[in-house]
Every structure is written in C-alpha cells, then in structure tokens.
C-alpha cells in the first residue's frame, strides 16, 4: 500500500514539473518571456535546479511510459 501511494505522489510531482516546463517553453516561444528566470533570476543556481528538475522529470516520464507500454 505504501509503495502505491509513493508512486502516486511521484507521478503528481513529475506532472507538475513537466507542466511548469511546458508553460515556460510556451512563454519563451510565444513572447520571449522566461517565467523561471523572471522569478528566480537568469541562470542562477535556483533557476538551473528548476531546469534540471524539469528535464529529469521528462526523462522519468518517458521511462514510466516505456515500462507501462510493455505491460
């Protein structure tokens, strides 16, 4: 039961980070406005951590999709 609950939380965090990345890239493409840089500064440690977490979330989501597609 604990493992299922943990997976559910991880999936929600992954979705949230992917959503942040998607919104940010949409804003960059449409308006040349980087929302992460606006709030955290341009290429500060904090903004770079957010970019890294968004990228890792996308990679983990791809892994989840590949694992689930084989079931």
Residue pairs with C-beta under 8 A, 6 or more apart in sequence:
11 64
13 57
14 57
14 60
14 61
14 64
17 53
17 54
17 57
18 54
18 57
18 58
18 61
20 36
20 50
20 54
21 54
21 55
21 57
21 58
23 35
24 34
24 35
24 36
24 54
27 33
27 34
27 35
28 34
34 42
36 47
36 50
36 51
37 43
37 47
40 46
40 47
40 50
41 47
